[in-house]
Amino acid sequence: MESNQFNVILTLLVFFPLIGALLILFLKQMGHESDELVKRVATAVSAIALGIAVIVLFMFDKNIPGLQLVDKGDWIPLWGISYYLGVDGLSILMLLLTGFISLLAIISSWKTITEQVPQYYAFMLLLQAGMTGVFLAQDLFLFYVFWEFTLIPMYFLIGIWGGQQRVYASIKFFLYTMAGSLLMLLGILYIGTTADTFSLTALIAGREAFADVQNWLFLGFAIAFAIKVPVFPFHSWLPDAHTQAPTAGSIVLAGVLLKMGTYGFLRFNIPLFPQAAIKYAPMIAVLAIIGIIYGAIVSFAQTDMKKLVAYSSISHLGFVMLGIFSLNEAGIEGAILQGVNHGLSTGALFFAVGLIYERRHTREMKEFGGIWRAMPLYSVLTLIVVLSSMGLPGLNGFVGEFTILLGSMGSPVLGPVFTAFATTGVILAAVYLLWMFQRVFMGPLDNPKNMILEKISKRELFIMLAFLIFIFWIGIAPSGYFGLMDSTVASLVQSIGLP
Amino acid sequence: MNAFGLAPLLLIFPVIGVLFNGLVGRKFVEADREIGEKWTGWFGTIMAFSAFAVAVSLFFSLQANGHHAEVVHLFDWINIPSAGFHVPWAMRIDTLSVTMMLVVTGVGSLIHIYAIGYMHGDKDFSRFFAYLNLFLFFMLILVSGSSYLMLFVGWEGVGLCSFLLIGFWFSFVDKNGVWKNANAARKAFVVNRIGDFGIVLAVILTFWAFGSLEFDVVFETALEMFKSKEPLLLFGQEVAFGSVVTAITALFLLGATGKSAQIPLYVWLPDAMAGPTPVSALIHAATMVTSGIYLIVRSNTLFEMARLSVGSELLFGVISTPDLVALVGASTALLAGLIAFTQFDIKGVLAYSTVSQLGFMIAAVGMGAYVAGMFHLMMHAFFKALLFMSAGSVIHGMEHGHHHLHDHDDDDFDPQDMRTMGGLRNRMNITSVVYIIGALALAGIVPLAGFWSKDEILAHASANDGGIFTAVYVMLVIAAISTAFYMGRQLKMVFFGEPRHAAAAHAEESSNLMTYPLIALAALAIVGGLANLPHFAAEHGAEAGGFSYLALEHWLEHSLHAFELTEEHVLHMPHTPIQIQWSVAIISTILAVGSISLAFFVIYKDTSKANSAPDPLQKTPIWWTSVLPLNTLYMDYFIPAFNRMAKWVAISLDWVFWHDFVHNRLVRDMFVTFAAFTSSVLDQKGVDGIVNGVASTTRRLSGFLRQTESGYVRSYALSIFMGAVLLVIYFMFATAG
């Protein structure tokens, strides 16, 4: 039995936003009706949570491959369930991403959310808490609790503050992801009862115990995660959720929630079932590549900007999946970084689309044209984001994509043919993203409604710049980011046992 | 004393220019047009000149240290220790990169000055200079990067600048309502990305084959593998070295056909003329489009190793990559040279001419004539930048002339259409003189720059035996004839005869800001050939009578290891003549002069009637434009097909079938049916079942709760968490109602 450890910082990181959510609701109960106050409290809470994540970063020792800052204690000892939080190279960037995206999403909602304000921010904070928990939980049962918990706030965020078909979209989102998770739950229960523990570290150490059924277990987990990512062909919920979600919901959904899927593959599927991972890697890589190409083609044919960006996520996440199932250092590190990159670039793209939607209340591309003349600063910033999403070298997207492609070619389970097909995504990304950029920002400014567009505000500028700082930083000097995950990924790859 | 430490300034100066013009330039211009333009324009120009000064100092530093390559390390870029992948930001200063730097910043600076005059009055004046500086920045990264990955940064970066500058006047809509400029910009980027697909794969393959992306390491490792003659262990199997190097170089070729506008990807360059003329001169003639040539010259050892591939290592088992490079270049030179006949747009002729001349360079490097290719690259930079900017001056003059007319009723007036010009040599003296110099240099008239460089390529082709060389020689000679012909035609149509439109009769000479850089470039186009004069007599000596022959060759040799390795008999480069080939020189001169004369004779014999009479070439069916109608193929067949396919996938497959039918109908209906079934079964069981169920549930729940009383703080914390969730949900509904 592993010994219990006590280190409160990670627990604080998870529960601080939750306390904030409760505080907001109590404020309302006590008659403090001011929405302004609620916004400030929510922003402050989210900012402090990000601050705690940064403290975790400073406490984090990148040379240790295993778990750090562990907080562990029994929860339901009879069943081997423990309260077990820890951070390592796979999750440290995800924690920071969660804090960062959540904060920006909250700030982006200041002006757009005018109804049921306290509930809205309470859900945003709950979501932040749940996602943080997902990235920290090292006990399968605890992980499952957090995993399912994130569905609830997202369900309400889409269902209450969403667009015309919000109820339909939110139910579909909920049922689709829930259905996938059930198979994972079965898997978790099977493993936990077989091994008498739900602790991930203990399970990995004793993974031989369920090696004979690992193919089934792998698939059970994989389907849950694949729906979340989403891997083609499990993507049908994504366009609905994105088009109906409020802007901030889309930012968090694309920015963090989808990464829970890719993270799940790294955290559970590969270390628990390495033989199955090797066996299924080419198959998943094929799905990933289909996703890259399919997502790009479908994206290109969209007329609604937000839907275009939504489908582009399928393409981008295809790269991440390809990197993960390269099962080598370059591929996996590229995939983790590309997860962060996608959060930044696509988050920023959703924000940019939301920004113009607020002004025109439409996202149909044919309504626009020549926006560069009306909003020059906004257009230049959006261009940089578009280029980052396209993988222009010098910006973040390229570093991730290139490393993934590098990994996939040298992968012991994949090879140059996979890389060659995946690289066509580089061409297609230019096709659909430049098409959108041209249609909206270039051309003549001939629609009178577009001539009187309000310039970008200071708050909006702040959000865009916050995204851009990291877009440039990761593009120009990503070594520090790779350094954070290198030792953990190296030991993970070693544990797979490939030549 | 050397100045290698100054190298980073080469990149810093343009960045300062970008920041200044991008952030505050607009305010200056808006505050005061005259002063603002002066400040922003000259600021950008001075940054370009400063970069040029740095390049010059690097040139002297290399001379001082015996042409020894220097790598200036800046900082880490991508570093993944466990994967053994490490690429720093570092600049490689050697004779090849400095040559490119000098061309880029030298010609670039002159074009900056010209642009101050040309862009005068444009509402986005400062944005233009920000883009120009950004272009310099990326172009300098491209040529100075010490690794393939850094080269690729510049490669894509200049592609971005090309996109921005082609689409500079993005609001423009043509008569048919088409967003011509915006479309051209997008087309350029997308077509280039097809080439970049090749570069990305080549770079990754290079890493796995040779373990690094640094030029030094790659070439050295490759050489050792080449010498050992052992197969490589790559991706778990043994692969012949020749196959690997063939694959890498072939993928590089794909990249080069994109950036340097060769068959089959040349189609973007003619459209790119939608950008302002200084852009056409700088990016789409003098510098960016030569990147492909630079890439091949930089990889000279790899290409020379690929030349020695045999049997199954060859491309498709039939041709070595360098041979393919030479054929691609020669056929592009020929095809584009013929298409240039048919153009009426003054810049259109120059655009196809550029494609054609790039073909000459590509053919040269494919034949192993790396120095001749670089020589032509430099000379072409001089005279083609000159021609484009003079054409810009002509366009300005025509616009002025048009403004002076009292009746503006012909809205269709196109200031770039050569059919409306004629007789401009009387109205625009300086422009016409420099234009004629540029045209003669391009046509290869002795002793102007183009003669020497083109002759060196032709001499190289003729001096080697073998099917490829003969074929390339024949194609290039025909291309050279057509070059002289279309330039003769253009001179005649633009500058000679009588004006065919009132605008041409009232055209005015451009300002000094525009003409002075033209004079400087014209001077270079006259004397540029001195950079690499061949020997005229049999005795060889680097210097004779105080003059250094083949100076460029001796200078570049230090960066072209293939030469050294050929001397060591490791590689076998094709024979490079160092003495002038009189037969080639005389034949090509006669053909060029004859061709220009023919053009003068054929085009508009009776210039007074030319205004109404259609161009003689317009009437004849022009078979050569249909030789390889790639643009038509892409635009009329491939792209519509792709659009239809994308629509079908997105609407029919993804939405109607997968989203609506499978998910929203099939899956949902099955679920609803299943739910109805289970509830009816439950109903039949009746109340008993429910009561039993409740009882057993309670039993189980109490057991669960007992276990949770474990006495540990964190388990309580978790219970609180669950409680909190329930509370929140409660509040949700309580307050929402």
Interface residues (C-beta under 8 A of the other chain):
Chain A: T11 F15 L18 A21 L22 L25 K28 Q29 D71 G73 D74 W75 I76 P77 L78 W79 Y83 Q116 P118 Q119 A122 L126 L142 F149 I152 F156 K172 P233 S236 W237 P239 D240 Y294 I297 V298 F300 A301 Q302 Y311 N328 E329 A330 E333 G370 W372 R373 L387 L392 P393 G394 F398 V399 F402 T403 L405 L406 G407 M409 G410 P412 G415 P416 T419 A420 T423 T424 V426 I427 A430 V431 L434 W435 Q438 F441 M442 G443 P444 L445 I476 A477 P478 S479 F482 G483 D486 S487 V489 A490 V493
Chain B: F75 D76 W77 I78 N79 I80 P81 S82 A83 F85 L149 F152 V153 E156 G157 L160 F163 G167 F170 S171 F172 V173 W179 N181 A182 N183 A185 R186 F189 V190 R193 I194 D196 F197 V200 L201 I204 L205 F207 W208 F235 G236 N643 M645 A646 K647 V649 A650 I651 D654 W658 H659 V662 H663 N664 Q707 T708 S710 Y712 V713 R714 S715 A717 L718 F721 A724 V725 L727 V728 I729 F731 M732 T735 A736
